[in-house]
Amino acid sequence: MIHAHDSIADAIAELRSSEKFRAWRPVRPEPEPDPEPQYEHRSYLTKEVHFAPDELAELWGVSVDSIRRIFRDEPGVLKIGEKSPKHKRQYLTLRIPESVAERVHQRLSE
């Protein structure tokens, strides 16, 4: 019998055995200085890189399914899609902010 936690455990094991995962470091662009004070709200999130699961899977050297399992319930991950009726497949697009990827990478690298 396969349990949900078994598949997450398998995904974590796959990450920990990946050389790309162990070598990955986030790259944040230097913020551009504002020439004049800005009065509108500017959020770091609007400038933050967001990874699609296939992009992060390639960077970390693991399967897309592993990335989806790891980040499915991770706080801060953008989940785009609608709930479908029970008999139809639910399509859910994930976008993973670099800060969330960094947090998970740090947690799983310990």
CORCORWO-V964337 format. One record per helix or strand. SS is the DSSP state (~ for helix, > for strand). FROM is the first residue (numbers start at 1). LEN is the number of residues. If there is no record, write none. Layout:
BEGIN
SS|FROM|LEN, SS|FROM|LEN
END
This chain:
BEGIN
~|4|13, ~|19|5, ~|44|3, >|50|3, ~|53|8, ~|64|8, >|78|4, >|92|6, ~|98|12
END
